[in-house]
Amino acid sequence: MTKKVRVGLLFGGRSGEHEVSLLSAKSIYEAIDKDKYEVILIGIDKEGHWLLNDESHYLLSAASPKLISLDQAHSKKVAPVSHRPTASLLSIDRGQKLGSVDVIFPIMHGTDGEDGSMQGLLEILNVAYVGSGVVGSALGMDKDVMKRLLNQAGIKTAQFITLRKSEADTFTLNDVLEKMTLPVFIKPANLGSSVGVSKVGDKRDFQPALDNAFLYDIKILIEEGVSGREVECSVLGNNEPIASVVGEVIPTHEFYSYEAKYIDANGARLKIPADLPKNLIKRIQALAIKTFQTLEASGMARVDFFVKSNGEVLVNEINTIPGFTKISMYPKLWEVSGVPYAALLDKLINLAIEKKNEKDGLRRSFC
């Protein structure tokens, strides 16, 4: 009998996207091939404690996107430790090792999970993990640096202004109107899932939108409102990434907000594949791969675009740990591309192992 690969499904965390992460983890756990993988459920609470969870008690209010939470009463506090050649979990209460983990599948969206912090820890633990490394994760999270690098590579984005909290007292709406017209979108530079994002179409909404974004980050972006279609493309791979079909997001809310993405099942209509000319689809797919490679991504990412009426394509952003809920675009795009959910998880785990093996082949010393 073939030994099962032990996959540590890592979810939760301290970011504003904690609940989204729980929803993604639930979908992954339900879909992953249990005949091939032994899944270790590792939740991180909002205070940063690592918790080893039993499969029958790992979530509370699992059916409610608003109320879902970790079941801390039925979990053990653990700590990750390096245990060559891979990593293990250590019981904090008893100080005993609880077994090694072959691959970590981090499905932690946002701060401390998607920004390179967790990836740095996993590198130190010497364990294979799904998704981008430290650099790709950090670049994908910081929308300011991301867009500057994309522009430098000749990839167009919407016009934007970066504002730090230390500069906010002297910054006014007139500074924005010198460069762009309303409406504009104001968002934290280092967050996803539309958390802290506001659409400003009226002067009275400007300061509240700034204050809201600064609740989540000390650096924010003010972006021009682009009139165009919102389309997305999923990318899969390491050294030779491939692009999925292109899908279109048609929000029923004012914009594709957090609620529209994760809470309201009717918050947006997803048209997969998008009704676009073949040559435009190929251009978007090529841009998705170029964006993926420019930002040093690996494993997986979803690239979001605006398509203007004149055919111009702008990159909005890259998500290196995209949503994995049942209504999320990343798995849906691959399903229509011929890669079902369970097979997609299998490919991502294999890509993680492949990347680890490639790095293990590098020389670590000069002697």
Buried (B, 14 or more C-beta within 10 A) or exposed (E): EEEBBBBBBBBBBBBBBBBBBBBBBBBBBEBBBEEBBBBBBBBBBEEEBBBBBEEEBBBBEBEEBEEBBBBBEEBBBBEBEEBEEBBBBBBBEEEEEBEBBBBBBBBBBBBBBBBBBBBBBBBEBBBBBBBBBBBBBBBBBBBBBBBBBBEEEEBBBBBBBBBBEEEBEEBEBEEBEEEBEBBBBBBBBBBBBBBBBBBBEEEEBBEEBBEBBBEBBEBBBBBBBBEBBBBBBBBBBBEEBBBBBBBBBEBEBEBBBBEBBBBBEEBBEBBBBBEBEEEBBEBBBEBBBBBBBBBBBBBBBBBBBBBEEEEEBBBBBBBBBBBBBBBBBBBBBBBBBEBEBBBBBBBBBBBBBBBBEEEEEEEEEEE
